[in-house]
Amino acid sequence: DHVEVTGTGTASATPDVVVLDARVSCDAPDVSGALATASERVTAALAAATEAGVAPADRQTTGMGVSSRWDREGRGVIGYAAHQTMRLLVRDRDRVGDLVSALAEAAGDAFGLDGVRLEVAEKAPLLERARAAAYEDAVRTATQYADLACRPLGQAVRVIEGGGGTGPAPKMRAMAAMDSGGAMPVEAGESTVTVSVMVRFGLG
């Protein structure tokens, strides 16, 4: 005889890393010109990131490419566009605004910001706490069912972890951003991880 239940547990932590997905895009009449200009702007942006305190290990190229630009009628090529995307990890939230301003100044009109999100750098402790909470929840539920059946709860004989996920993304407040010349404020909020576990217990 056995009882099988599902437990759910959550754990929260304040995000300590800001991830910026940045883009540099350049147009030119020919491919070599577009690539050369993009390379120049990317080099300047990376130098600005280094000066702003972003370590080499926290910089990653995530994509690059060249595409044709066509006229409005779609009949002929009028130029080429080269782009490169990069991911930057900022470990000091207070420096995000200054970094974005430095990147924009270095890359000029070629700079774009595709996304900003906040993350917890070390997710393992968060998952461990969520798993422990999920297992404790399963024990409580199984104990109640065993009591209702007037049977003692035995040992766990099967444990299967279900889906785990991160809760709503923390907020980034950008209302005072670039147009006002002020630093972009970041609200850390909380990052929540949820884990479910199915546990089968024997009944005495």
N, C-alpha and C positions, 0 to 999 in steps of 0.2 A: 504494500500500500504506500501511496505517496501523495503529496500535495505540491502543485506547481504554481508558482506565482511570479509576477513581474514587479520588480522594484525600480523606482526612478530616483535619481539623485542629481543635485546641481551643486556647482561651486562657482564662485565669482572672484574676480581679481581686477584691480585697476590696471588698464593697459599701460605699458611702459615703453612702447615703440610706435612711432608714427611711420607709416609706409607711404611714400610718394611715388606715383606712377607718372613720370614726366616724359615729354616728347619734344623732339627738335625736328622741324620740317622746313625744307628749303626748296625753292623753285629756281630753275635756270633754263635757258634755251636748249642746253644739251645735257646729256647724262653726266659727263665728267664735271661740268660746272656745278650741277646740283649736288653731286657727291662731295666735291671739294668744299663747297660752302657748308654743307651739313657737317662734314668732318671738322671744319674749323669751329663751328658754333658748338658742337658737342664737346670738343676739347676745352673750349672756354667754360662751358657749363660744368664740366667735371672738375676743372681747376677751381671754380667757385665753390663747388661742393666740398672739395678738400679743404679749402680755406675756411669754410664754415664748420669744419669739424667732422665731416662724414668720412669714416674710415674706408680704405679700399675694400675691405671685406663686406662693407655695407652698401656697395654699389654693384649693380648687375645690369648688363645690357639684356633687354628682353625681346628685342626685335629690331629689324632694319629692312629697308627695301627701297626700290625705285619704281615709280609708275609714270605712265605717260599722261600729259594733260592735253585734252582735245578741245577744239573750238566748240562754240555753242551748237553748231549743227552736227557735231560729231563726225565731221568729214576728214579732218586732218589734225595731226599732232602739232601743238603750238609750243610745247616745252615738256620739261620733266620735273618731277617732284621726288626728292629723296628724303627719307625720314629715318630716325632712330629713336627707339623707346628705351627707357632705363627705369630701374626701380631703386629707390634710395631709402635706406632705413635711418630714421632720425631717432636717436636715443634720448634726446632732451626735447620735450614738447615745447618748451619756451623758445626754442630756436627755429621752429618750423617757419614762422613768418619771415624771419631774416633770411633763411635759406631760400625760400621761394622768391623773395625779392632779389637775392644775389643771382639765382639762376636766370630770372627774367632779364636782369641787367646784362648778364654775360651773353646770353643767347639772343637777346633782342626780340624782334617780332617772330622769330622762328620758334620761340619757346611756347609750349603748351602743357597744361596740367590735366592729365586724364583721370586721375583719381587720388583720393586721400582716405586712408583708413587707419584705425588704431588697433593694435594687437598686443597680446601678452607674449613677450619674448620666450619665456620658458613655460610651455603648455603642459609638460609632464606632471608637475605637482598639482595643477588644476584638475587634470583628468583623474589623478589618484584620489583626490578628495571627493570628486563626483562619483567615482566607482564605489568608494567606501560608503557614501551616503545612499547609493542605490542598493547596495547589499543589505545595509541596515534596514532600509525600507522593506525589502523582500522578507527579511527575518520577522519584522513586526507583523506583516500581513499573514505570513505562513503560521506564526504563533497563534494569531487570532483564529484562523481556520482550524488549527489543531485543537484549540480549546473548545471551539464550537462542536467539534466531532468527539470531544472527550477522549482525545488521544494525545500522548506526549509527542512533541516534535523531535524527529530524529536528525541525523546529520544531512548536510547537503550532498546530493549524489550527482548533481548535474548543474553546471553554471554556464550560461550562454549570454555573452554581452550583446545587447542590441545596438541600435543606432545611437550615436552620440553627435551632438551638434553644438554650435556656438549660438548664443542668443543674439538679440538685436545689436547691430553695430553701434559702438559708442558714437556720440555726436561730435561733429566738428562745426564750430560756430564761425562762419566766415563773413558776417555782416559788416565788420569793420575792416575788411580786407584791403585789397591793393589800391582801390580808387582813393581811399582816404589817406594813403601813405602810412598807415599804421600797421603794426604787426598783426598777423592773423591769429586770433585767439583760438585755443584748442581746449575743449572740455573732455576730460578723460573718461568720465562716466564709469561704467563697469562692463567687463566682458564676462559672460556667463556660459558655462559649459554644462550640458545636460547629458546624462548617461542613463540608459535603461539596461536592466539585466534580468534574465529569466532564470530562476533557480528552482530546482526540484529537490524537495526534502522528503526523507523517509518518515513514515509514521510508526511510532512504537506500538 
